[in-house]
Amino acid sequence: VKTAETGYIQRRLIKAMKSVMVKYDGTARNQIEQLIQFTYEEDGLAGENVEFQSIISLKPSNHLF
């Protein structure tokens, strides 16, 4: 696939989706209220409300190997 072709496809997708908004009920709709997606981001979690969690990783000692 050529770079120019993928760039053109991306441009068309951006133009087509620029009117899509997430509404208060969690659905994604366009400017004439047509339903695009039932739940935003498939899990319903807005990115600005997800918090970072640190995970402690445990490494086994070398003498076990």
C-alpha positions as a Markdown table, in Angstrom:
| # | Residue | x | y | z |
|---|---|---|---|---|
| 1 | Val | 0.0 | 0.0 | 0.0 |
| 2 | Lys | 1.4 | 3.4 | -1.0 |
| 3 | Thr | 1.9 | 6.2 | 1.5 |
| 4 | Ala | -0.1 | 8.6 | -0.6 |
| 5 | Glu | -3.0 | 6.2 | -0.7 |
| 6 | Thr | -3.1 | 5.6 | 3.0 |
| 7 | Gly | -2.8 | 9.4 | 3.6 |
| 8 | Tyr | -5.8 | 9.9 | 1.4 |
| 9 | Ile | -7.8 | 7.3 | 3.2 |
| 10 | Gln | -6.9 | 8.8 | 6.6 |
| 11 | Arg | -8.0 | 12.3 | 5.3 |
| 12 | Arg | -11.4 | 10.9 | 4.2 |
| 13 | Leu | -11.9 | 9.2 | 7.5 |
| 14 | Ile | -11.1 | 12.3 | 9.5 |
| 15 | Lys | -13.5 | 14.4 | 7.3 |
| 16 | Ala | -16.3 | 11.8 | 7.8 |
| 17 | Met | -15.8 | 11.5 | 11.6 |
| 18 | Lys | -15.3 | 15.2 | 12.5 |
| 19 | Ser | -18.9 | 15.7 | 13.5 |
| 20 | Val | -19.0 | 12.7 | 15.8 |
| 21 | Met | -19.4 | 13.5 | 19.5 |
| 22 | Val | -19.9 | 11.5 | 22.7 |
| 23 | Lys | -23.3 | 12.4 | 24.2 |
| 24 | Tyr | -24.3 | 12.4 | 27.9 |
| 25 | Asp | -25.8 | 9.0 | 27.6 |
| 26 | Gly | -22.4 | 7.6 | 26.5 |
| 27 | Thr | -23.3 | 7.0 | 22.8 |
| 28 | Ala | -21.4 | 8.4 | 19.9 |
| 29 | Arg | -23.6 | 10.3 | 17.5 |
| 30 | Asn | -23.0 | 12.6 | 14.5 |
| 31 | Gln | -24.4 | 16.1 | 14.0 |
| 32 | Ile | -27.8 | 14.9 | 12.9 |
| 33 | Glu | -28.1 | 12.5 | 15.9 |
| 34 | Gln | -27.5 | 9.3 | 14.0 |
| 35 | Leu | -26.1 | 6.6 | 16.3 |
| 36 | Ile | -22.5 | 5.7 | 15.4 |
| 37 | Gln | -21.6 | 3.6 | 18.5 |
| 38 | Phe | -23.6 | 2.4 | 21.5 |
| 39 | Thr | -20.8 | 2.7 | 24.0 |
| 40 | Tyr | -17.8 | 5.1 | 23.7 |
| 41 | Glu | -14.5 | 3.2 | 23.5 |
| 42 | Glu | -16.2 | -0.2 | 23.8 |
| 43 | Asp | -15.9 | -0.2 | 27.6 |
| 44 | Gly | -17.6 | 3.1 | 28.4 |
| 45 | Leu | -14.6 | 4.5 | 30.3 |
| 46 | Ala | -13.6 | 8.0 | 29.4 |
| 47 | Gly | -9.9 | 8.4 | 29.1 |
| 48 | Glu | -9.7 | 11.5 | 31.4 |
| 49 | Asn | -11.3 | 9.5 | 34.3 |
| 50 | Val | -9.0 | 6.5 | 34.1 |
| 51 | Glu | -6.2 | 6.8 | 36.7 |
| 52 | Phe | -2.7 | 5.4 | 36.5 |
| 53 | Gln | -1.9 | 2.3 | 38.6 |
| 54 | Ser | 1.6 | 1.2 | 39.3 |
| 55 | Ile | 2.4 | -2.5 | 39.4 |
| 56 | Ile | 5.2 | -4.0 | 41.3 |
| 57 | Ser | 7.0 | -6.7 | 39.4 |
| 58 | Leu | 8.8 | -9.4 | 41.2 |
| 59 | Lys | 11.9 | -10.9 | 39.7 |
| 60 | Pro | 13.2 | -14.3 | 40.7 |
| 61 | Ser | 16.8 | -14.6 | 41.8 |
| 62 | Asn | 19.4 | -15.9 | 39.5 |
| 63 | His | 20.3 | -18.9 | 41.6 |
| 64 | Leu | 17.0 | -20.6 | 40.9 |
| 65 | Phe | 18.0 | -20.9 | 37.2 |
